[in-house]
Amino acid sequence: MARWQPDASERLAAAALDLFEEHGYENTTVIEIAERAGLTKSTFFRYFKDKREVLFGGGTVAGLLAEAIAAAPSAAGPLDAVADALDALGRTFFTADRREFSGRRRAVLNATAELREREALKRIDLTDAMIKALNRRGVPGLTARVAAELGSLAWEIAYDQWIGTTHGEEFGPLARQALADVRADAAVC
Amino acid sequence: MARWQPDASERLAAAALDLFEEHGYENTTVIEIAERAGLTKSTFFRYFKDKREVLFGGGTVAGLLAEAIAAAPSAAGPLDAVADALDALGRTFFTADRREFSGRRRAVLNATAELREREALKRIDLTDAMIKALNRRGVPGLTARVAAELGSLAWEIAYDQWIGTTHGEEFGPLARQALADVRADAAVC
């Protein structure tokens, strides 16, 4: 397997995380992030609309979720399609080589009010992406909203477990288990 | 019944909404909001930590939700306690005399990225307030999270229905119905 080569957006994210840890989010500029990554400010803005965005993947996550939901077997129920989307996240973004980065990212987000706000909006936007993808499969409005919200909650639970794991558990199976637990609880609460 | 008298925080919110509609969120300052409300900048900051906060009730909503969940009958299940919290919202904040304001507020929020971010974070913080209140009733961690998330979704659905209603429907009953619908969908999706 070829050695993993970060692309420009990932180099920018890694540089930003380093700088946020070293100097704080407020005290770091986009120019400094670009310089640390060996890139230019205009390259930064090709990937991210502002400084807040740099730790959020620049909009590629929504497309991945939508594709995975569209590709789920036609017999799959709404939550099964959502589980496939979480699996795709685990294969594509939350891979073992990114676990350490993800834990550091979580700590910076928790400590930075502006990033917590952006994260909260991301969650809503990514939930919306799943809702729309479910709608395109013919899942009616409210059912799609409920399935996507339960999926977002399972994602959040599994992400915290994954960054804290010490035995190499993978995100996908953790998310499937979290979704099963959430589904069981939703049926009785 | 006495005529409704807005307190300082509500006068500030009303002034802010007027100014955001007239000049846009970006072009409005805290000083202008305070002046329009006939108050001072320092009074503004007694109620709200920043300009983004002025349309979000200044932190009083979380306490109301927690109190209502604590006050639910001991036999009430998690979602029943959440329904009581939504009822309390309807009696206290989403009253008929505030419906027109709420619809205008919704439009300004939808049009303003910074306010959408703050709203997204509010949703998470208010969901957390419900989770903690449920935990204090002895509802275990995951069940409390699921119940609070379903409650937040029902709130969002009912709020949009309420601001769009033309026959004077009240928020509380709309929220109870939305919660019942969400619960039924969660059981089958």
HADDOCK unambig.tbl for C-alpha pairs under 7 A between the chains (distance, minus, plus):
assign (segid A and resid 77 and name CA) (segid B and resid 189 and name CA) 6.62 0.50 0.50
assign (segid A and resid 78 and name CA) (segid B and resid 189 and name CA) 5.70 0.50 0.50
assign (segid A and resid 79 and name CA) (segid B and resid 189 and name CA) 6.00 0.50 0.50
assign (segid A and resid 117 and name CA) (segid B and resid 117 and name CA) 5.33 0.50 0.50
assign (segid A and resid 117 and name CA) (segid B and resid 118 and name CA) 6.04 0.50 0.50
assign (segid A and resid 117 and name CA) (segid B and resid 120 and name CA) 6.84 0.50 0.50
assign (segid A and resid 117 and name CA) (segid B and resid 121 and name CA) 5.23 0.50 0.50
assign (segid A and resid 118 and name CA) (segid B and resid 117 and name CA) 6.04 0.50 0.50
assign (segid A and resid 120 and name CA) (segid B and resid 117 and name CA) 6.86 0.50 0.50
assign (segid A and resid 120 and name CA) (segid B and resid 120 and name CA) 5.10 0.50 0.50
assign (segid A and resid 120 and name CA) (segid B and resid 121 and name CA) 5.16 0.50 0.50
assign (segid A and resid 121 and name CA) (segid B and resid 117 and name CA) 5.25 0.50 0.50
assign (segid A and resid 121 and name CA) (segid B and resid 120 and name CA) 5.16 0.50 0.50
assign (segid A and resid 143 and name CA) (segid B and resid 185 and name CA) 5.57 0.50 0.50
assign (segid A and resid 143 and name CA) (segid B and resid 189 and name CA) 6.40 0.50 0.50
assign (segid A and resid 146 and name CA) (segid B and resid 182 and name CA) 6.53 0.50 0.50
assign (segid A and resid 146 and name CA) (segid B and resid 185 and name CA) 6.79 0.50 0.50
assign (segid A and resid 146 and name CA) (segid B and resid 186 and name CA) 6.14 0.50 0.50
assign (segid A and resid 147 and name CA) (segid B and resid 189 and name CA) 6.28 0.50 0.50
assign (segid A and resid 182 and name CA) (segid B and resid 146 and name CA) 6.55 0.50 0.50
assign (segid A and resid 185 and name CA) (segid B and resid 143 and name CA) 5.58 0.50 0.50
assign (segid A and resid 185 and name CA) (segid B and resid 146 and name CA) 6.80 0.50 0.50
assign (segid A and resid 186 and name CA) (segid B and resid 146 and name CA) 6.13 0.50 0.50
assign (segid A and resid 186 and name CA) (segid B and resid 186 and name CA) 5.91 0.50 0.50
assign (segid A and resid 186 and name CA) (segid B and resid 187 and name CA) 6.48 0.50 0.50
assign (segid A and resid 187 and name CA) (segid B and resid 186 and name CA) 6.45 0.50 0.50
assign (segid A and resid 187 and name CA) (segid B and resid 187 and name CA) 4.69 0.50 0.50
assign (segid A and resid 189 and name CA) (segid B and resid 77 and name CA) 6.60 0.50 0.50
assign (segid A and resid 189 and name CA) (segid B and resid 78 and name CA) 5.70 0.50 0.50
assign (segid A and resid 189 and name CA) (segid B and resid 79 and name CA) 6.00 0.50 0.50
assign (segid A and resid 189 and name CA) (segid B and resid 143 and name CA) 6.41 0.50 0.50
assign (segid A and resid 189 and name CA) (segid B and resid 147 and name CA) 6.29 0.50 0.50
